[in-house]
């Protein structure tokens, strides 16, 4: 089944404890992206990647890191999480640089205490 | 910077009726894409429809159609014959090409279809 998977789905952590949210797609998509969704703010793009080893900042990259060493994986790293990073996070992928349908993962609910 | 505005936080429509969701955007780009995404209570994001800015013809997908007014920077979504399964949050999104393919989303419109 073609899909985007994210792990974990739910995470409660404490300020300053490094964490990684994994994202993997099995559709051989070139474009991958991370978003955060907050009430009243819609979705905001954190980072995106046009292809392997190519990553770019989105609208809200501060406090986040990403890597794209393999085509299928695009992990989101929070080196020192803070409470303002409490949010719902979505990973997405698409075949052709985002112009095609973006397939979204199921979301990761992160709470930073 | 690009901005996407959805001025209707909440809307409701009777089943089988037609409803239009508004979206305006601000950009200096000439080439871009516009999208409508649906997020039902399951939180899964689902593409409803997309429009390439260089195409004058409005996109249509079954009961969903758009009214794309490039000069006015307006991109409204019309849902015909509304169904209970259309109840969801709807997000308008803008994607620019340069320097990279970056997305901007509106704040969403919560649509409720009333039986």
Boltz contact constraints between the chains, C-beta under 6 A:
constraints:
  - contact:
      token1: [A, 42]
      token2: [B, 91]
      max_distance: 6.0
  - contact:
      token1: [A, 42]
      token2: [B, 105]
      max_distance: 6.0
  - contact:
      token1: [A, 42]
      token2: [B, 106]
      max_distance: 6.0
  - contact:
      token1: [A, 42]
      token2: [B, 107]
      max_distance: 6.0
  - contact:
      token1: [A, 42]
      token2: [B, 108]
      max_distance: 6.0
  - contact:
      token1: [A, 43]
      token2: [B, 105]
      max_distance: 6.0
  - contact:
      token1: [A, 45]
      token2: [B, 103]
      max_distance: 6.0
  - contact:
      token1: [A, 56]
      token2: [B, 100]
      max_distance: 6.0
  - contact:
      token1: [A, 58]
      token2: [B, 102]
      max_distance: 6.0
  - contact:
      token1: [A, 97]
      token2: [B, 101]
      max_distance: 6.0
  - contact:
      token1: [A, 98]
      token2: [B, 95]
      max_distance: 6.0
  - contact:
      token1: [A, 98]
      token2: [B, 101]
      max_distance: 6.0
  - contact:
      token1: [A, 99]
      token2: [B, 33]
      max_distance: 6.0
  - contact:
      token1: [A, 101]
      token2: [B, 47]
      max_distance: 6.0
  - contact:
      token1: [A, 104]
      token2: [B, 45]
      max_distance: 6.0
  - contact:
      token1: [A, 107]
      token2: [B, 43]
      max_distance: 6.0
